[in-house]
Amino acid sequence: MRKTRILLMLTLAALALLPKVVLAHAGEDENVVDATGFHIDSVELSLPVITVLGAIDAINPCVIGVLLLLLTILVKTGKKKAVLRNGMAYTAGVYITYLVGGLTLLGTFNAVREITVISQMFYLVIGVFVLLAGTLEVKDFFWYGRGWSLAIPKRFIKTVENQASHSTSILSAAFFGFIVTLIELPCTGAPYLAILALMSQKGMGYITAMPLLLFYNLVFVLPLLVIIGLAYYGVSLKKFKSWKQEKRGLMRLGIGMTLWFVGVWILSTLYPDFLLPMIYGLLGLLALMGLAKYVFRI
């Protein structure tokens, strides 16, 4: 019942905002505006937007899970300095890998953007991918673990866990951060991919994008730093694990709806006239999932 109320509130809030959006047919450039003259193209990649997407991306069960495993092993040894040292090494591996990966992808996106023939199709594919990723995340709110989900393969996770339990050096911790992030990026890095696509659409180069990417990645690793601090000061990690397990459905819903918003944002810059159909379609899909889960008990 609690999930039903949350779903109903989100749907009603979205429906309440829809009447404010209309299509402007005056002039040669048809942009989507509301009664105040707001243009969807005027939305900027501001720090609040970067912060929200970075926080959504930070809710990463695999990256956090491997860190929890490493810290749990070190806590049992009673070596507090090792907890801090290895935890920071792991976080540095994650941060550097994610940053370098982002810069590499941004360069690729910008190179494609220069090729007019394929640039529009490229951003169309990115937008559709982000919407599909959001749909899978929303699906996990209703049916967690059923069907296909955005997650690193369990076989790989078990391999990393086995290796982590037998090696607790600083270099090993940094390597685990590197390899987990490298595998995670194409599997669950849809928010990052969306940010990079939006940066490319805005014409941002390395110099312009670097401060935003540095900040985004800082937000991304912030939960890791909090967990390291808690472990260092003796706070039980079992409570955090239990909380993460209990709230995983709601976290998936938040991630999914944010990805829907970003996907619609990307696609509406290409096809403004499809903004309302996309919003209605996604709300309809959300309603169908709710009916299937809570009415038909599927």
C-alpha positions in Angstrom: 0.0 0.0 0.0 2.9 2.4 0.8 4.3 1.9 -2.7 0.9 2.4 -4.2 0.5 5.7 -2.5 4.0 6.8 -3.6 3.2 5.8 -7.2 -0.2 7.6 -7.2 1.4 10.8 -5.8 4.1 10.8 -8.5 1.6 10.2 -11.2 -0.8 12.9 -10.0 2.1 15.4 -9.7 3.2 14.7 -13.2 -0.3 15.0 -14.6 -0.8 18.3 -12.7 2.2 19.8 -14.6 1.2 18.6 -18.1 -1.5 21.3 -18.7 1.2 24.0 -18.4 3.0 22.6 -21.4 1.8 23.7 -24.9 3.3 23.7 -28.3 4.2 27.1 -29.9 3.4 27.2 -33.6 4.4 30.8 -34.2 7.6 31.6 -36.1 9.9 29.3 -38.0 11.5 27.8 -35.0 8.9 25.7 -33.1 10.1 25.1 -29.6 8.2 23.7 -26.7 7.1 26.4 -24.3 4.8 26.9 -21.4 2.7 29.9 -20.4 5.7 31.7 -19.1 7.6 31.4 -22.4 10.0 28.7 -21.0 11.9 27.0 -23.8 13.1 23.4 -23.2 16.4 24.3 -25.1 17.0 26.9 -22.4 17.6 24.3 -19.7 21.2 24.5 -18.8 23.6 22.0 -17.3 23.8 23.8 -14.0 25.3 22.6 -10.8 21.9 21.5 -9.4 21.3 19.3 -12.5 24.8 17.9 -12.3 24.3 17.2 -8.6 21.0 15.4 -9.0 22.2 13.2 -11.8 25.5 12.5 -10.0 23.6 11.5 -6.8 21.3 9.2 -8.8 24.4 7.6 -10.5 26.0 7.3 -7.0 23.3 4.8 -5.9 25.3 2.0 -7.4 24.9 -1.4 -5.7 28.0 -3.0 -7.2 30.5 -0.2 -6.6 29.2 0.3 -3.0 28.9 -3.5 -2.5 32.6 -4.2 -3.3 33.6 -1.3 -1.0 31.5 -2.8 1.8 33.1 -6.1 1.3 36.6 -4.7 1.5 35.8 -2.6 4.6 34.1 -5.5 6.4 37.2 -7.6 5.9 39.5 -4.8 7.2 37.2 -4.0 10.1 37.5 -7.6 11.4 41.3 -7.2 11.5 40.9 -4.2 13.8 43.2 -2.0 11.6 41.5 1.4 11.4 44.3 2.9 9.4 43.9 0.1 6.8 40.2 0.9 6.6 40.9 4.5 5.7 43.9 3.8 3.5 42.4 1.0 1.4 39.0 2.7 1.3 40.5 5.9 -0.1 42.6 3.9 -2.6 39.5 2.1 -3.8 37.6 5.4 -4.1 40.5 7.0 -6.0 40.4 4.1 -8.5 36.7 4.6 -9.0 37.0 8.4 -9.4 39.9 8.4 -11.9 38.5 5.6 -14.0 35.0 7.3 -14.2 36.6 10.6 -15.0 38.9 9.3 -17.7 36.0 7.2 -19.1 33.8 10.3 -19.2 36.4 12.4 -21.0 37.0 9.6 -23.6 33.2 9.3 -24.3 32.8 13.0 -24.5 35.6 13.2 -27.1 33.8 10.4 -29.0 30.4 12.2 -28.8 31.9 15.5 -30.0 33.6 13.8 -32.9 30.3 12.2 -34.0 28.5 15.6 -33.5 30.8 17.1 -36.2 29.4 14.6 -38.7 26.1 16.1 -39.5 24.7 13.1 -41.4 24.9 10.8 -38.3 24.8 13.2 -35.4 21.0 13.4 -35.1 20.7 9.6 -35.3 23.4 9.2 -32.7 21.6 11.4 -30.2 18.4 9.6 -31.0 20.0 6.3 -30.1 21.4 7.8 -26.8 18.0 9.2 -25.9 16.1 6.0 -26.6 18.8 4.0 -24.6 18.4 6.3 -21.6 14.6 5.9 -21.7 14.9 2.1 -21.9 17.4 2.2 -19.0 14.9 4.3 -17.0 12.1 1.8 -17.8 14.2 -1.1 -16.6 14.9 0.8 -13.3 11.2 1.6 -12.8 10.4 -2.1 -13.5 12.6 -3.1 -10.6 10.5 -0.9 -8.3 7.6 -3.3 -9.0 9.4 -6.5 -9.8 12.9 -6.3 -8.3 15.2 -9.0 -9.8 12.6 -10.4 -12.2 13.6 -10.3 -15.9 16.4 -8.2 -17.3 17.9 -5.5 -15.1 20.7 -3.0 -15.4 23.3 -4.7 -13.3 26.8 -6.1 -13.5 26.7 -9.9 -14.1 26.5 -11.9 -10.9 29.3 -14.1 -12.1 31.7 -11.1 -12.3 30.6 -9.8 -8.9 31.4 -13.2 -7.3 34.8 -13.2 -8.9 35.6 -9.7 -7.6 34.3 -10.7 -4.1 36.5 -13.8 -4.0 39.6 -11.8 -5.1 38.8 -9.0 -2.6 38.6 -11.4 0.3 42.1 -12.7 -0.4 43.9 -9.4 -1.1 43.8 -6.3 1.1 46.7 -4.3 -0.2 46.4 -0.6 -1.3 47.2 -1.5 -4.9 44.6 -4.3 -4.9 42.0 -1.9 -3.5 42.7 0.7 -6.3 42.6 -2.1 -8.9 39.3 -3.3 -7.6 38.0 0.3 -8.0 39.3 0.5 -11.5 38.0 -2.9 -12.7 34.6 -2.6 -11.1 34.0 0.9 -12.5 35.2 -0.2 -16.0 32.7 -3.0 -16.1 30.0 -0.9 -14.4 30.1 2.1 -16.8 28.4 0.4 -19.8 26.0 -1.6 -17.5 24.6 0.9 -15.0 26.2 4.2 -16.1 23.1 5.6 -18.0 23.0 8.9 -16.0 26.6 9.5 -16.8 26.0 8.7 -20.5 23.1 11.1 -20.5 25.1 13.9 -18.9 27.9 13.4 -21.5 25.4 13.4 -24.4 23.8 16.7 -23.1 27.3 18.2 -22.8 28.1 17.2 -26.3 24.7 18.6 -27.5 25.7 21.9 -25.8 29.0 22.0 -27.7 31.2 21.6 -24.6 34.8 20.7 -25.2 37.3 19.2 -22.7 38.1 22.6 -21.1 34.5 23.6 -20.6 33.3 20.2 -19.4 36.2 19.4 -17.1 35.0 21.4 -14.0 31.5 19.9 -14.3 32.9 16.4 -14.8 35.2 16.8 -11.8 32.2 17.9 -9.7 29.9 15.2 -11.0 32.5 12.5 -10.1 33.0 14.0 -6.7 29.2 13.6 -6.1 29.4 10.1 -7.5 32.0 8.9 -5.0 30.6 10.9 -2.0 28.6 7.9 -0.7 31.8 5.9 -0.8 33.6 8.5 1.3 30.7 8.6 3.8 30.8 4.8 4.2 34.6 4.9 4.7 34.1 7.5 7.4 31.4 5.5 9.2 33.6 2.4 9.1 36.6 4.2 10.4 34.7 5.6 13.4 33.3 2.2 14.2 29.8 2.5 12.9 28.3 -0.9 12.1 28.2 -1.5 8.3 25.4 -4.1 8.8 22.8 -1.3 9.4 23.8 0.4 6.2 23.6 -2.9 4.3 20.1 -3.5 5.7 19.0 0.0 4.9 20.3 -0.4 1.3 18.5 -3.7 0.9 15.2 -2.3 2.3 15.1 0.9 0.2 16.4 -0.7 -3.1 13.0 -0.6 -4.8 12.5 3.1 -4.0 16.0 3.9 -5.2 15.3 2.2 -8.5 12.1 4.2 -8.9 14.0 7.4 -8.3 16.8 6.5 -10.7 14.3 5.3 -13.4 12.1 8.5 -13.3 15.2 10.7 -13.4 16.4 8.8 -16.5 13.0 9.2 -18.1 13.3 13.0 -17.5 16.8 13.1 -19.0 15.8 10.9 -22.0 12.8 13.1 -22.8 15.1 16.1 -22.4 17.6 14.7 -25.0 14.9 13.6 -27.5 12.9 16.8 -27.2 15.8 18.9 -28.3 15.7 16.8 -31.5 12.0 16.5 -31.9 10.1 19.2 -29.9 6.7 18.1 -31.1 7.1 14.7 -29.5 7.5 16.1 -26.0 3.8 15.6 -24.9 3.4 12.2 -26.5 6.6 11.0 -24.7 5.4 12.3 -21.4 1.9 10.8 -21.8 3.4 7.5 -23.0 5.8 7.2 -20.0 3.0 8.0 -17.5 0.8 5.5 -19.2 3.5 2.9 -18.9 3.9 3.7 -15.2 0.2 3.3 -14.7 0.1 0.0 -16.5 2.9 -1.3 -14.3 1.0 -0.2 -11.2 -2.1 -2.0 -12.4 -0.3 -5.1 -13.3 1.4 -5.3 -9.9 -1.3 -4.1 -7.5 -4.6 -4.9 -9.2 -3.9 -8.0 -11.3 -1.1 -9.2 -8.9 1.3 -10.1 -11.7 
